[in-house]
Amino acid sequence: MKLLLDMLRELPEYRELLEAVADGKRTVSVYGMSAIHQAHFAAALRRDTGRPIVVTRDERSAEGVMADYIAFSDERASFLPSRELVFHNIDNASHEHEQKRLKALSTFQRGISGALFSTPEGMMLYTIPP
């Protein structure tokens, strides 16, 4: 897989992406790529910059891109799920999603996982710090 990651350095689009990250841009958007290419770019960015957080349109595509990323990079990754918001009182509730979110944030923050994959909703939901 190292050869595939090295080949990206020859692409002008990838070099532009690297320059944008090197110039201090915190958010960079890439459109029009299939899931495998998103994972390829994410793995190369992780290797070259050490800062991958990947946001995709929905949870299913985030999980798919994450699986491909793991194959490209040979390192762990975390998935930050979204959750359904409930605006009425309920007698009891499962905290399973909140536990998954805390685990994903904790493993990413501690460097156990090399990348964090999520959706826009998952990134915007407030979660207490791990």
C-alpha positions in Angstrom: 0.0 0.0 0.0 3.0 2.3 0.5 3.5 2.5 -3.2 -0.1 3.6 -3.7 0.3 6.3 -1.1 3.6 7.5 -2.6 2.0 7.8 -6.1 -0.4 10.4 -4.8 2.5 12.8 -4.3 2.8 13.0 -8.1 -0.8 14.3 -8.5 -1.1 18.1 -8.7 -4.4 18.0 -6.9 -2.9 16.1 -4.0 0.0 18.6 -3.8 -2.5 21.5 -3.7 -4.3 19.8 -0.9 -1.1 19.3 1.0 -0.2 23.0 0.5 -3.6 24.1 1.8 -3.1 22.0 5.0 0.5 23.3 5.3 -0.7 26.9 5.0 -2.7 26.4 8.1 -6.2 25.9 6.6 -8.2 24.0 9.2 -10.9 22.8 6.9 -10.3 21.5 3.4 -13.1 20.1 1.2 -12.7 17.5 -1.6 -15.6 16.7 -3.9 -16.4 14.2 -6.6 -14.3 11.3 -5.4 -15.5 7.8 -4.8 -15.2 6.2 -1.4 -12.0 4.3 -2.2 -10.3 7.5 -3.4 -11.5 9.4 -0.3 -9.8 6.7 1.8 -6.7 6.8 -0.3 -6.4 10.6 0.1 -7.1 10.4 3.9 -4.4 7.7 4.4 -1.9 9.8 2.5 -2.8 13.0 4.3 -2.5 11.2 7.7 1.0 10.0 6.7 2.1 13.3 5.3 0.5 15.7 7.9 -0.7 13.6 10.8 -4.1 15.3 10.9 -7.0 13.4 9.3 -10.6 14.0 10.3 -12.9 12.8 7.5 -16.5 13.9 7.3 -18.8 12.2 4.8 -22.4 12.7 3.8 -23.9 9.8 5.9 -22.9 7.2 8.4 -22.9 4.3 6.0 -20.4 6.0 3.7 -18.3 7.1 6.7 -18.0 3.5 7.9 -17.2 2.3 4.3 -14.5 5.0 3.8 -13.1 4.1 7.3 -12.8 0.4 6.4 -10.9 1.3 3.2 -8.7 3.8 5.2 -7.7 1.0 7.6 -6.7 -1.2 4.6 -4.6 1.7 3.1 -2.9 2.8 6.3 -2.7 -0.3 8.5 -3.7 1.7 11.5 -6.8 2.0 13.7 -9.5 4.5 13.0 -12.5 5.7 15.0 -16.1 6.3 13.9 -18.0 9.1 15.6 -21.7 8.3 15.2 -24.5 10.7 15.2 -27.6 10.1 17.4 -31.3 10.8 17.3 -32.3 13.8 19.2 -35.4 13.3 21.5 -37.3 16.4 22.4 -39.7 14.8 24.9 -39.5 13.1 28.3 -38.9 9.4 28.3 -38.7 7.0 31.2 -35.4 5.4 30.4 -33.0 5.7 27.6 -29.9 3.8 26.4 -26.7 5.6 26.5 -25.1 3.3 23.9 -24.6 6.0 21.3 -23.1 8.4 23.9 -20.7 5.7 25.0 -19.6 5.0 21.4 -19.1 8.7 20.9 -16.9 9.0 24.0 -14.9 6.0 23.1 -14.3 7.3 19.5 -13.2 10.7 20.8 -11.0 9.2 23.5 -9.1 6.9 21.3 -8.6 9.6 18.7 -7.5 12.2 21.3 -5.0 9.7 22.9 -3.6 8.8 19.5 -4.7 5.2 19.6 -6.6 5.7 16.4 -5.0 7.6 13.6 -8.2 9.1 12.0 -11.7 10.1 13.0 -14.6 9.5 10.6 -18.0 11.1 11.0 -20.9 12.9 9.4 -21.7 16.7 9.7 -24.3 15.8 12.3 -21.9 13.7 14.3 -19.3 16.4 14.4 -21.8 19.1 15.5 -23.4 17.2 18.4 -22.1 18.3 21.8 -20.4 15.6 23.8 -18.6 16.0 27.1 -14.9 15.8 26.8 -13.5 12.3 27.2 
